[in-house]
Amino acid sequence: MYKSFSMELAGRTLTVDVGRVAKQANGAAFMHYGDTVVLSTATASDKPRDGIDFFPLSVEYEEKLYAVGKIPGGFNKREGKASENAILTSRVIDRPMRPLFPKDYRNDVTLDNLVLSVDQDCSPELTAMLGSAIATCISDIPFDGPCATTQIGLVDGEFVVNPTQAQKIASDMALTVASTREKVIMIEAGANEVPEDVMIEAIFKAHEVNQEIIQFIDTIVAECGKPKHEYVSCAIPDELFEAIKELVPAEEMEVAVFTDDKQTREENIKKITEKLEEAFAEKEEWLPLIGDAVYQYQKKTVRKMILKDHKRPDGRAMDEIRPLAAEIDLLPRVHGSAMFTRGQTQILNICTLAPLSESQRLDGIDDMETSKRYMHHYNFPSFSVGETKPSRGPGRREIGHGALAERALVPVLPSEEEFPYAIRTVSETMESNGSTSQASICSSSMSLMAAGVPIKTAVAGISCGLVTGETDDDYVVLTDIQGLEDFFGDMDFKVGGTHKGITAIQMDIKIHGLTRPIIEEAIRRTREARIYILDEVMAKAIAEPRKEVGKYAPKIEQITIDPQKIGDVVGKQGKVINKIIEETGVKIDISDDGSVSVCGTDKAMIQRAIQIIKSIVTDVEAGQIYTGKVVRIMNFGAFVELAPNKDGMIHISKLSDKRVAKVEDVVNIGDEVTVKVIEVDKMGRINLSMRPADLAPKADNKEEQ
């Protein structure tokens, strides 16, 4: 016997069935939002995983193409690896829920979301976010929920809750906010340079809606919730901490961690760890815990110094940015390159331009976007943090960082009509010590401008951190956090944008939410830092996009032809267009609407290809002048190719002003000649002349009008 619960959410019905399916999971919610159906489950292992010092949470968001009536492509006809959208959705579900599990919980937990049916007006991503929270709340897994999630759009200056597909297309903002009962716990946003005050109002509009959803979840938990199970705590024993403090006084730990050089700090901590391992060599039960205990000791030390003494590990003021540097054109043969350095964080970005035909095709459950012409990729090699491990391709973190930078830059890109290129930027992490994703935004912006991409304005990114005390008003906000402050702090609040406003936000926290004053201060701080970076650093490296693409970049020109003439340009089995490509070395893309893009590195060959295409689609009329090639000779005259599949004949009498005895006396096969169209007869035959008298322009008529 299952129970069903419903509420109205943004004008559509949200229904949750409990006990209908997946009864062997610790918790399961069969979610319906409009015609969107998602099964969300929460499952935990019986025992903690041995030998780990973190909470092993896995979040999955599985897109099934049957949900939108598609059969997967490829040989196997099965869904392959998770799409980028699925990975990003998993991360958005993970971020608000992870802080609500006990910090000392080491049981494996999997939150699985299976998308079964998709109504494009009712977001399956949002449905899965709510489903994961409900499934966990009603399960016996320890969880300090509930939490709820809402999406906000901005259409014609008005906020829209959980926008439909049409509203998303028209919206200037795509904001996702998760909340607990009292506070905001996660923010994810992309926006078209939305002002900070508007963004803040949107965040708290979502927070209001989340409170209604939390009340709805409470009714489900009251009827269906299981008692939370007991678990083995993996907290560090108090006696071990006390023993460590006797051997390593607080003053010694402060000296070890408070330095602006990451390598020096790591060496200091290594020495302390070795000292403790030697001291506790006979305490076998303590040895496996020393690493985590030292980490916790560092954390307590750093948090105390920041919160109570207002002292940062590298000596900076609370609102001070690390030393900055920017440069362009590091790589001579690429289309555009730039490097941005902030302290020990350094990103080299490379921009590549290509025809629109090289845009990325997207095959997923979202019908709103089937391709994208701007791609931002982020790489994080192990050498950037002084480690060694084999490269296995991008993980979820790398994909998430790349998507964040991509989202920040999309609003300033030129339209396809303005700039008919596919664009790829790649951020290579040279060195990492905090907030490489925001350095990626800065370096990408400069790389695009260096490549000659006419972006509307430059974009910069910066991150703020947070250390909190016992009460809501006991906190310190830190501008430009480094790795140590990220690891030991409570927040990583990343904001990208322009002088005008915000283009992207991503907020990660480790506590149970943020108050409005903290969010307002973080957004204010990031704006101040962003404007400084734009004006004092990036603008001095490159102030505006170059007027033309670089020497080694492809050049693209566009013309428009009658769509009914596309077949003439392509020719039977592509013979005509392939011949043009072979002759000129260009790449030609033709859209169904008659838009023709000609791409190449040689401008002369681009113009030659355009000339040929125009000659194919232009009807031949008497009086027109052509340059063509002699392709056939007869006794009575020569045939000239004016355009592919379009020949005209020069009668022997029209080869010259003088009498011609033999055609070959004037022209031979392969000669390039200039001719004039004398007439196009009723049968469509084209008669030409090479006579100088016919080719010469006629004198103006000077007689009285």
C-alpha positions as CSV (number, residue, x, y, z in Angstrom):
1,M,0.0,0.0,0.0
2,Y,1.6,3.3,-1.1
3,K,0.7,6.8,-0.2
4,S,0.5,9.8,-2.6
5,F,1.1,13.4,-1.7
6,S,0.5,16.5,-4.0
7,M,1.0,20.2,-4.0
8,E,0.7,23.0,-6.5
9,L,4.2,24.3,-7.5
10,A,4.4,27.3,-9.9
11,G,1.0,26.4,-11.5
12,R,1.8,22.7,-12.0
13,T,1.1,19.7,-9.8
14,L,3.9,18.1,-7.9
15,T,3.0,14.6,-6.8
16,V,5.2,12.2,-4.7
17,D,4.4,8.5,-4.4
18,V,6.0,6.7,-1.4
19,G,5.9,2.9,-1.2
20,R,4.9,2.4,-4.8
21,V,8.3,1.3,-6.3
22,A,11.9,0.6,-5.2
23,K,10.8,-0.7,-1.7
24,Q,14.2,-2.2,-0.9
25,A,16.0,1.1,-1.0
26,N,16.4,2.9,2.3
27,G,14.2,5.7,0.8
28,A,12.4,6.1,-2.5
29,A,10.2,8.9,-4.0
30,F,8.4,8.4,-7.2
31,M,8.2,12.0,-8.4
32,H,5.7,13.5,-10.9
33,Y,5.9,17.1,-11.9
34,G,3.5,17.7,-14.8
35,D,4.3,14.8,-17.2
36,T,7.9,14.6,-15.9
37,V,8.5,11.4,-13.9
38,V,11.7,10.8,-11.9
39,L,12.5,7.9,-9.5
40,S,14.7,9.2,-6.7
41,T,16.2,6.7,-4.3
42,A,18.6,6.9,-1.3
43,T,20.6,3.9,-0.2
44,A,23.2,3.4,2.4
45,S,25.6,0.6,3.3
46,D,25.2,-1.2,6.6
47,K,28.8,-0.5,7.8
48,P,31.3,2.4,7.3
49,R,34.0,2.0,4.7
50,D,37.3,1.3,6.2
51,G,40.4,3.5,5.8
52,I,38.8,6.8,4.6
53,D,38.6,10.2,6.2
54,F,35.7,11.6,4.2
55,F,31.9,11.0,3.7
56,P,31.5,8.6,0.6
57,L,28.5,10.1,-1.0
58,S,27.7,9.3,-4.7
59,V,25.0,11.2,-6.6
60,E,23.8,9.9,-10.0
61,Y,21.4,11.5,-12.5
62,E,20.6,9.1,-15.2
63,E,19.1,10.4,-18.5
64,K,17.1,7.7,-20.4
65,L,16.4,8.7,-24.0
66,Y,13.1,6.7,-23.9
67,A,11.9,9.5,-21.6
68,V,11.7,11.8,-24.7
69,G,10.8,9.1,-27.2
70,K,14.3,8.6,-28.7
71,I,16.4,5.5,-29.4
72,P,20.1,6.1,-28.6
73,G,22.5,6.3,-31.6
74,G,25.5,4.1,-32.1
75,F,26.0,0.4,-32.5
76,N,24.8,-0.8,-29.1
77,K,21.6,1.3,-29.0
78,R,22.2,1.8,-25.3
79,E,22.8,5.0,-23.3
80,G,26.5,5.6,-22.9
81,K,28.4,7.5,-20.4
82,A,26.7,10.3,-18.5
83,S,26.2,13.5,-20.6
84,E,27.7,16.8,-19.4
85,N,24.2,17.9,-18.4
86,A,23.8,14.8,-16.2
87,I,27.2,15.3,-14.6
88,L,26.4,19.0,-13.8
89,T,22.9,18.0,-12.4
90,S,24.5,15.4,-10.1
91,R,26.9,18.1,-8.8
92,V,24.0,20.5,-8.2
93,I,22.2,17.8,-6.2
94,D,25.3,16.9,-4.2
95,R,26.3,20.4,-3.1
96,P,23.3,21.3,-0.9
97,M,22.8,17.8,0.5
98,R,26.4,16.8,1.4
99,P,26.7,19.4,4.3
100,L,23.5,18.0,5.9
101,F,24.9,14.5,6.5
102,P,26.8,14.0,9.8
103,K,30.5,15.0,9.4
104,D,31.7,11.8,11.1
105,Y,29.5,9.5,8.9
106,R,31.5,7.0,6.8
107,N,28.8,4.7,5.4
108,D,28.6,4.7,1.6
109,V,25.5,6.6,0.5
110,T,24.1,6.7,-3.1
111,L,21.4,9.0,-4.3
112,D,20.2,7.8,-7.6
113,N,17.8,9.7,-9.9
114,L,16.3,7.8,-12.9
115,V,14.6,10.1,-15.4
116,L,11.6,8.1,-16.8
117,S,9.5,10.7,-18.6
118,V,10.2,14.3,-19.6
119,D,7.8,17.2,-19.9
120,Q,10.0,20.0,-21.3
121,D,8.0,22.6,-19.3
122,C,8.6,20.7,-16.0
123,S,12.3,20.4,-15.4
124,P,13.5,16.8,-14.7
125,E,16.6,18.3,-13.1
126,L,14.5,20.2,-10.5
127,T,12.3,17.2,-10.0
128,A,15.4,15.0,-9.3
129,M,16.7,17.6,-6.8
130,L,13.5,17.6,-4.9
131,G,13.2,13.8,-5.2
132,S,16.7,13.2,-3.7
133,A,15.9,15.4,-0.7
134,I,12.5,13.6,-0.1
135,A,14.0,10.1,-0.5
136,T,16.7,10.9,2.0
137,C,14.4,12.6,4.5
138,I,12.0,9.6,4.6
139,S,14.8,7.1,4.8
140,D,16.6,5.8,7.9
141,I,19.8,7.5,6.8
142,P,21.0,10.2,9.2
143,F,20.3,13.6,7.5
144,D,19.6,17.0,8.9
145,G,17.0,18.0,6.3
146,P,14.8,18.7,4.7
147,C,16.1,21.0,2.0
148,A,14.3,22.2,-1.1
149,T,15.3,23.6,-4.5
150,T,13.7,26.2,-6.8
151,Q,14.6,27.6,-10.2
152,I,14.1,31.3,-11.0
153,G,13.9,33.0,-14.4
154,L,13.9,36.7,-15.3
155,V,11.5,37.5,-18.2
156,D,10.8,41.1,-19.1
157,G,12.1,42.2,-15.8
158,E,9.8,39.9,-13.8
159,F,10.8,36.9,-11.8
160,V,9.4,33.5,-13.0
161,V,9.3,30.5,-10.6
162,N,10.3,27.2,-12.3
163,P,10.1,28.7,-15.8
164,T,8.7,26.7,-18.7
165,Q,10.8,25.9,-21.8
166,A,9.6,29.0,-23.6
167,Q,10.3,31.2,-20.6
168,K,13.8,29.8,-20.3
169,I,14.5,30.8,-23.8
170,A,13.4,34.4,-23.1
171,S,14.9,34.6,-19.7
172,D,17.9,36.8,-18.7
173,M,18.7,34.5,-15.8
174,A,18.8,30.8,-15.0
175,L,19.1,30.7,-11.2
176,T,18.8,27.6,-9.0
177,V,18.6,28.0,-5.2
178,A,18.5,25.3,-2.5
179,S,17.4,26.2,1.1
180,T,17.0,24.6,4.5
181,R,14.3,25.9,6.9
182,E,16.3,29.0,7.8
183,K,19.0,29.6,5.3
184,V,20.2,29.4,1.7
185,I,22.5,26.4,1.2
186,M,23.3,26.4,-2.5
187,I,23.3,28.9,-5.4
188,E,23.9,28.2,-9.1
189,A,23.3,30.8,-11.7
190,G,23.9,31.9,-15.3
191,A,22.8,35.4,-16.2
192,N,22.9,38.1,-18.9
193,E,24.8,40.7,-16.9
194,V,22.1,40.9,-14.2
195,P,22.7,43.6,-11.6
196,E,23.7,42.4,-8.1
197,D,20.6,43.8,-6.3
198,V,18.3,42.0,-8.8
199,M,20.2,38.8,-8.3
200,I,19.9,39.0,-4.5
201,E,16.2,39.6,-4.7
202,A,15.9,36.6,-7.0
203,I,17.8,34.4,-4.6
204,F,15.5,35.2,-1.7
205,K,12.4,34.9,-3.9
206,A,13.5,31.3,-4.5
207,H,14.2,30.9,-0.7
208,E,10.5,31.9,0.0
209,V,9.2,29.3,-2.4
210,N,11.6,26.7,-0.9
211,Q,9.9,27.2,2.5
212,E,6.5,26.1,1.0
213,I,8.1,23.0,-0.4
214,I,9.8,22.2,2.9
215,Q,6.4,22.3,4.6
216,F,5.1,19.9,2.0
217,I,8.1,17.6,2.7
218,D,7.4,17.7,6.4
219,T,3.9,16.3,5.8
220,I,5.4,13.4,3.9
221,V,8.1,12.7,6.5
222,A,5.4,12.8,9.3
223,E,3.5,10.0,7.6
224,C,6.2,8.0,5.9
225,G,9.5,8.8,7.6
226,K,11.6,6.0,9.1
227,P,13.5,6.4,12.4
228,K,17.2,7.3,11.6
229,H,19.6,4.4,12.2
230,E,22.5,4.4,14.6
231,Y,26.0,4.6,13.1
232,V,29.6,4.2,14.1
233,S,31.2,7.6,14.6
234,C,34.6,8.2,13.0
235,A,35.4,11.3,14.9
236,I,38.9,11.7,16.2
237,P,39.1,10.6,19.9
238,D,39.5,13.6,22.4
239,E,42.5,11.9,24.1
240,L,44.4,11.8,20.8
241,F,43.8,15.6,20.3
242,E,45.0,16.3,23.8
243,A,48.1,14.2,23.3
244,I,48.9,16.0,20.0
245,K,48.4,19.5,21.6
246,E,51.0,18.6,24.3
247,L,53.6,17.6,21.7
248,V,52.7,20.4,19.2
249,P,51.5,23.6,21.0
250,A,49.1,25.9,19.3
251,E,51.9,28.4,18.7
252,E,54.0,25.8,16.8
253,M,51.0,24.9,14.6
254,E,50.3,28.6,13.9
255,V,53.9,29.1,12.7
256,A,53.6,26.0,10.5
257,V,50.5,27.0,8.7
258,F,50.8,30.7,8.5
259,T,52.9,31.3,5.3
260,D,52.0,32.5,1.8
261,D,53.9,29.6,0.2
262,K,52.0,26.4,-0.3
263,Q,55.1,24.2,-0.5
264,T,56.6,25.6,2.6
265,R,53.4,25.0,4.6
266,E,53.1,21.4,3.3
267,E,56.7,20.8,4.3
268,N,56.0,22.2,7.8
269,I,53.0,20.0,8.2
270,K,54.9,16.9,7.0
271,K,57.5,17.5,9.7
272,I,54.9,17.8,12.4
273,T,53.2,14.6,11.1
274,E,56.5,12.7,11.2
275,K,57.2,13.9,14.7
276,L,53.8,12.7,15.9
277,E,54.1,9.3,14.2
278,E,57.5,8.8,15.9
279,A,56.0,9.8,19.3
280,F,53.0,7.5,19.0
281,A,54.9,4.6,17.4
282,E,53.7,2.3,20.2
283,K,50.1,3.5,20.0
284,E,49.0,1.3,17.0
285,E,45.3,2.3,17.3
286,W,46.2,6.0,16.9
287,L,48.6,5.8,14.0
288,P,45.9,5.5,11.3
289,L,44.2,8.6,12.7
290,I,47.2,10.9,12.9
291,G,46.8,12.3,9.3
292,D,43.1,13.2,9.9
293,A,43.9,14.5,13.4
294,V,46.6,16.8,12.1
295,Y,44.2,18.0,9.4
296,Q,41.6,18.8,12.1
297,Y,44.3,20.6,14.2
298,Q,45.3,22.7,11.2
299,K,41.6,23.5,10.6
300,K,41.0,24.6,14.1
301,T,44.1,26.8,14.1
302,V,43.4,28.5,10.8
303,R,39.7,29.2,11.7
304,K,40.6,30.5,15.2
305,M,43.2,32.9,13.8
306,I,40.9,34.2,11.0
307,L,37.8,34.5,13.1
308,K,39.2,35.8,16.4
309,D,42.5,37.5,15.3
310,H,41.5,38.5,11.8
311,K,44.8,37.1,10.6
312,R,44.9,35.2,7.3
313,P,47.5,32.4,6.6
314,D,49.4,34.5,4.1
315,G,49.1,37.8,6.0
316,R,46.7,39.5,3.7
317,A,43.8,41.8,4.8
318,M,40.3,40.2,4.7
319,D,39.4,42.0,1.4
320,E,42.9,41.9,-0.2
321,I,43.5,40.0,-3.5
322,R,46.7,38.1,-4.1
323,P,49.3,39.5,-6.6
324,L,47.8,39.5,-10.1
325,A,49.4,39.3,-13.6
326,A,48.0,39.0,-17.1
327,E,49.6,38.5,-20.5
328,I,48.5,37.5,-24.0
329,D,50.0,35.9,-27.1
330,L,52.2,33.3,-25.3
331,L,51.7,30.7,-28.1
332,P,52.7,31.9,-31.6
333,R,50.7,29.5,-33.8
334,V,47.4,29.2,-32.0
335,H,44.4,31.5,-32.8
336,G,44.5,33.2,-29.4
337,S,46.2,32.7,-26.0
338,A,46.3,34.4,-22.6
339,M,47.6,33.6,-19.1
340,F,46.1,34.9,-15.9
341,T,48.0,34.5,-12.6
342,R,46.6,35.2,-9.1
343,G,49.1,34.2,-6.3
344,Q,49.9,30.5,-6.8
345,T,47.0,30.0,-9.1
346,Q,47.8,30.2,-12.8
347,I,45.7,29.4,-15.9
348,L,46.8,29.4,-19.6
349,N,43.9,29.6,-22.0
350,I,44.0,28.8,-25.7
351,C,41.2,29.9,-28.1
352,T,40.5,28.0,-31.4
353,L,38.2,29.1,-34.1
354,A,36.5,26.9,-36.7
355,P,33.5,26.9,-39.1
356,L,30.0,26.5,-37.5
357,S,29.8,23.0,-38.8
358,E,32.3,22.1,-36.1
359,S,29.8,23.1,-33.3
360,Q,29.2,20.4,-30.7
361,R,26.1,18.3,-31.2
362,L,24.1,17.5,-28.1
363,D,22.1,14.3,-27.9
364,G,20.1,14.3,-24.7
365,I,16.7,14.7,-23.1
366,D,16.6,18.5,-23.5
367,D,15.0,19.6,-26.7
368,M,15.9,23.2,-26.1
369,E,19.5,22.9,-27.1
370,T,20.7,20.4,-29.7
371,S,24.1,22.0,-30.4
372,K,26.4,24.7,-29.0
373,R,29.0,26.7,-30.9
374,Y,31.0,27.8,-27.8
375,M,32.8,25.1,-25.8
376,H,35.0,25.8,-22.8
377,H,37.1,22.9,-21.5
378,Y,39.1,22.9,-18.3
379,N,42.1,20.6,-17.5
380,F,43.7,20.0,-14.1
381,P,47.0,18.0,-14.4
382,S,48.6,16.7,-11.3
383,F,51.7,18.7,-11.7
384,S,49.7,21.9,-11.0
385,V,49.5,20.9,-7.3
386,G,52.9,19.2,-7.2
387,E,51.6,15.7,-7.3
388,T,52.0,12.7,-9.6
389,K,49.3,10.6,-11.0
390,P,48.3,9.3,-14.5
391,S,45.9,11.4,-16.6
392,R,42.6,9.6,-17.1
393,G,40.7,12.4,-18.8
394,P,38.4,15.0,-17.1
395,G,36.5,14.1,-14.0
396,R,33.3,15.6,-12.7
397,R,35.2,18.5,-11.0
398,E,36.9,19.4,-14.3
399,I,33.7,19.2,-16.2
400,G,32.0,21.4,-13.6
401,H,34.7,24.0,-13.6
402,G,34.7,24.2,-17.4
403,A,30.9,24.6,-17.5
404,L,31.0,27.4,-14.9
405,A,33.5,29.4,-17.0
406,E,31.6,28.7,-20.2
407,R,28.4,29.9,-18.5
408,A,30.1,33.1,-17.4
409,L,31.3,33.9,-21.0
410,V,28.2,32.9,-23.1
411,P,26.3,36.2,-22.4
412,V,29.1,38.4,-24.0
413,L,29.7,36.3,-27.1
414,P,28.7,37.7,-30.5
415,S,25.8,36.2,-32.4
416,E,26.4,33.7,-35.2
417,E,25.4,36.4,-37.7
418,E,28.0,38.8,-36.3
419,F,30.7,36.2,-36.0
420,P,30.0,32.9,-37.9
421,Y,32.5,30.7,-36.0
422,A,32.5,27.8,-33.7
423,I,34.7,28.7,-30.7
424,R,36.6,26.5,-28.3
425,T,38.6,27.7,-25.4
426,V,40.7,25.4,-23.2
427,S,42.0,26.3,-19.8
428,E,45.2,24.5,-18.8
429,T,45.9,24.7,-15.1
430,M,49.6,25.6,-14.8
431,E,49.5,26.0,-11.0
432,S,46.7,25.7,-8.5
433,N,46.1,27.2,-5.0
434,G,42.5,28.1,-5.0
435,S,39.7,29.2,-7.4
436,T,41.2,28.1,-10.7
437,S,37.7,28.2,-12.2
438,Q,37.6,32.0,-11.7
439,A,41.1,32.4,-13.1
440,S,39.8,30.4,-16.1
441,I,37.1,33.1,-16.7
442,C,39.7,35.8,-16.7
443,S,42.2,34.1,-19.0
444,S,39.4,32.9,-21.4
445,S,38.1,36.4,-21.7
446,M,41.5,37.7,-22.7
447,S,42.2,34.8,-25.0
448,L,38.9,35.4,-26.9
449,M,39.8,39.1,-27.4
450,A,43.3,38.2,-28.5
451,A,41.8,35.8,-31.1
452,G,39.7,38.6,-32.5
453,V,36.4,37.3,-31.2
454,P,34.3,40.5,-30.8
455,I,32.9,39.8,-27.4
456,K,30.7,42.6,-26.0
457,T,32.9,43.3,-23.0
458,A,35.5,41.6,-20.8
459,V,34.4,39.1,-18.0
460,A,36.3,38.4,-14.8
461,G,35.7,36.0,-11.9
462,I,36.7,35.9,-8.2
463,S,35.8,33.8,-5.2
464,C,35.0,34.7,-1.6
465,G,35.3,32.5,1.5
466,L,33.8,32.4,4.9
467,V,34.6,31.4,8.5
468,T,31.8,31.3,11.0
469,G,31.5,31.2,14.7
470,E,28.9,30.0,17.2
471,T,26.2,32.6,16.2
472,D,24.8,33.8,12.9
473,D,26.4,37.3,13.3
474,D,29.8,35.9,14.2
475,Y,31.6,35.5,10.8
476,V,34.3,36.8,8.6
477,V,34.1,37.0,4.8
478,L,37.4,36.5,2.9
479,T,38.1,38.0,-0.6
480,D,40.1,35.7,-3.0
481,I,40.4,32.5,-0.9
482,Q,43.5,30.3,-1.4
483,G,43.3,26.5,-1.1
484,L,43.9,26.4,2.6
485,E,41.1,28.8,3.3
486,D,38.8,26.8,1.0
487,F,39.7,23.5,2.7
488,F,39.3,24.8,6.3
489,G,36.6,27.5,5.6
490,D,32.9,27.2,5.3
491,M,32.2,28.6,1.8
492,D,33.5,29.0,-1.7
493,F,31.3,31.7,-3.3
494,K,32.3,32.1,-7.0
495,V,31.0,35.0,-9.0
496,G,31.8,35.9,-12.6
497,G,30.6,39.0,-14.4
498,T,31.3,42.3,-16.2
499,H,31.2,46.0,-15.1
500,K,27.4,45.8,-15.8
501,G,26.5,42.8,-13.7
502,I,26.7,39.1,-13.0
503,T,27.0,36.4,-15.6
504,A,27.6,33.3,-13.4
505,I,27.5,32.2,-9.7
506,Q,28.4,29.0,-8.0
507,M,28.2,28.7,-4.3
508,D,29.6,25.7,-2.3
509,I,29.3,25.6,1.5
510,K,30.1,23.1,4.3
511,I,27.7,24.4,6.9
512,H,23.9,24.4,7.1
513,G,23.3,27.6,5.1
514,L,23.9,31.3,4.8
515,T,22.0,34.3,6.1
516,R,21.1,37.2,3.9
517,P,23.8,39.5,5.3
518,I,26.5,37.0,4.4
519,I,25.2,36.6,0.9
520,E,24.9,40.3,0.4
521,E,28.4,40.9,1.7
522,A,29.9,38.2,-0.5
523,I,28.3,39.5,-3.6
524,R,29.4,43.1,-2.8
525,R,33.0,41.9,-2.2
526,T,33.1,39.9,-5.4
527,R,31.9,42.9,-7.4
528,E,34.6,45.2,-5.9
529,A,37.3,42.6,-6.7
530,R,35.9,41.9,-10.2
531,I,36.0,45.6,-11.2
532,Y,39.6,45.9,-9.9
533,I,40.7,42.9,-11.9
534,L,39.0,44.1,-15.1
535,D,40.4,47.6,-14.9
536,E,43.8,47.3,-13.3
537,V,44.9,43.9,-14.6
538,M,43.1,42.5,-17.7
539,A,42.5,45.9,-19.4
540,K,46.3,46.6,-19.3
541,A,47.0,43.3,-21.1
542,I,44.3,43.7,-23.7
543,A,41.6,46.4,-23.5
544,E,39.3,45.3,-26.4
545,P,39.0,42.5,-29.0
546,R,41.3,42.7,-32.0
547,K,39.7,43.9,-35.1
548,E,40.5,40.8,-37.1
549,V,41.2,37.1,-36.4
550,G,44.8,36.1,-36.4
551,K,47.1,35.1,-39.2
552,Y,46.7,31.4,-38.6
553,A,42.9,31.5,-37.8
554,P,40.5,30.5,-40.6
555,K,38.7,33.4,-42.3
556,I,35.0,33.0,-42.9
557,E,32.7,35.0,-45.2
558,Q,29.0,34.6,-45.6
559,I,26.6,35.1,-48.5
560,T,22.9,34.3,-48.9
561,I,21.5,32.5,-51.9
562,D,18.0,31.4,-53.0
563,P,17.3,28.2,-51.0
564,Q,15.9,26.7,-54.2
565,K,19.4,27.1,-55.8
566,I,21.1,25.0,-53.1
567,G,20.8,21.9,-55.2
568,D,22.6,23.7,-58.1
569,V,25.6,24.6,-55.8
570,V,25.8,21.1,-54.3
571,G,25.3,19.2,-57.6
572,K,24.5,15.6,-58.2
573,Q,26.1,13.5,-55.4
574,G,28.0,16.6,-54.3
575,K,30.1,16.8,-57.5
576,V,29.7,20.6,-57.9
577,I,30.5,21.7,-54.4
578,N,33.4,19.1,-54.1
579,K,34.9,20.5,-57.3
580,I,34.8,24.1,-55.8
581,I,36.4,22.8,-52.6
582,E,39.1,21.0,-54.6
583,E,39.9,24.0,-56.7
584,T,40.0,26.6,-53.9
585,G,40.9,24.6,-50.8
586,V,38.1,26.2,-48.8
587,K,35.4,24.6,-46.6
588,I,31.8,25.4,-47.5
589,D,28.7,25.1,-45.2
590,I,25.2,25.7,-46.6
591,S,22.2,26.0,-44.3
592,D,18.6,25.2,-45.3
593,D,17.8,28.9,-45.3
594,G,20.3,29.6,-48.1
595,S,23.1,30.9,-45.8
596,V,26.5,30.0,-47.2
597,S,29.7,30.1,-45.1
598,V,33.0,29.9,-46.9
599,C,36.0,29.2,-44.7
600,G,39.7,29.2,-45.5
601,T,43.0,30.7,-44.7
602,D,43.6,32.3,-48.1
603,K,41.4,35.3,-48.7
604,A,41.9,35.1,-52.5
605,M,40.6,31.5,-52.6
606,I,37.7,32.5,-50.4
607,Q,36.7,35.2,-52.9
608,R,37.2,32.8,-55.8
609,A,34.8,30.2,-54.2
610,I,32.3,32.9,-53.5
611,Q,32.5,34.1,-57.1
612,I,31.9,30.6,-58.4
613,I,28.9,30.1,-56.1
614,K,27.4,33.4,-57.2
615,S,27.9,32.5,-60.8
616,I,26.0,29.3,-60.2
617,V,23.0,30.8,-58.6
618,T,22.8,34.0,-60.8
619,D,20.7,33.6,-63.9
620,V,22.6,34.3,-67.1
621,E,21.3,37.4,-69.0
622,A,22.3,39.2,-72.1
623,G,25.0,41.8,-71.6
624,Q,26.7,40.1,-68.6
625,I,30.5,39.7,-68.7
626,Y,32.1,36.4,-67.5
627,T,35.6,35.0,-67.2
628,G,35.5,31.3,-68.0
629,K,37.5,28.3,-69.1
630,V,37.4,26.8,-72.6
631,V,36.2,23.2,-72.1
632,R,35.4,22.1,-75.7
633,I,36.3,23.1,-79.2
634,M,34.2,22.4,-82.4
635,N,34.7,23.4,-86.0
636,F,32.1,26.1,-85.6
637,G,33.2,27.5,-82.3
638,A,34.3,27.0,-78.6
639,F,32.3,26.2,-75.5
640,V,33.2,28.1,-72.3
641,E,32.3,27.0,-68.8
642,L,30.8,30.1,-67.1
643,A,30.0,28.2,-63.9
644,P,29.7,24.6,-63.0
645,N,27.1,23.0,-65.2
646,K,26.6,26.3,-67.0
647,D,28.3,26.5,-70.5
648,G,28.0,29.0,-73.3
649,M,29.2,28.9,-76.9
650,I,31.3,31.4,-78.8
651,H,30.6,31.1,-82.5
652,I,33.8,31.2,-84.7
653,S,32.6,34.5,-86.1
654,K,32.5,36.0,-82.5
655,L,36.0,35.0,-81.6
656,S,37.6,38.1,-83.0
657,D,36.9,41.3,-84.9
658,K,38.9,39.8,-87.8
659,R,38.0,36.7,-89.8
660,V,39.1,33.5,-88.1
661,A,39.9,30.5,-90.3
662,K,40.3,28.0,-87.4
663,V,39.1,28.1,-83.8
664,E,42.4,26.9,-82.5
665,D,44.0,29.9,-84.0
666,V,42.4,32.0,-81.2
667,V,41.7,29.6,-78.3
668,N,42.6,26.2,-77.0
669,I,41.1,23.9,-74.3
670,G,42.0,25.1,-70.9
671,D,42.4,28.8,-71.8
672,E,40.8,31.3,-69.5
673,V,38.8,33.9,-71.6
674,T,36.6,36.9,-71.0
675,V,33.3,36.8,-72.8
676,K,30.1,38.7,-73.1
677,V,26.6,37.1,-73.2
678,I,25.0,38.1,-76.5
679,E,21.7,36.3,-76.0
680,V,20.0,33.5,-74.1
681,D,17.6,31.8,-76.6
682,K,14.2,30.3,-76.0
683,M,15.8,26.9,-75.4
684,G,18.2,28.3,-72.8
685,R,21.3,28.1,-74.9
686,I,23.8,30.8,-74.1
687,N,25.6,32.6,-77.0
688,L,28.8,34.4,-76.2
689,S,31.2,36.8,-77.9
690,M,34.9,37.5,-77.5
691,R,35.0,40.3,-80.0
692,P,36.7,43.4,-78.6
693,A,34.0,45.5,-80.1
694,D,31.4,43.6,-78.0
695,L,33.4,43.6,-74.9
696,A,34.3,47.3,-75.0
697,P,32.0,49.5,-72.9
698,K,29.8,51.7,-75.0
699,A,30.2,55.4,-74.9
700,D,27.7,57.4,-73.0
701,N,24.9,58.9,-75.0
702,K,25.6,62.6,-75.2
703,E,22.5,63.5,-77.2
704,E,19.7,65.6,-75.7
705,Q,17.4,63.6,-73.5
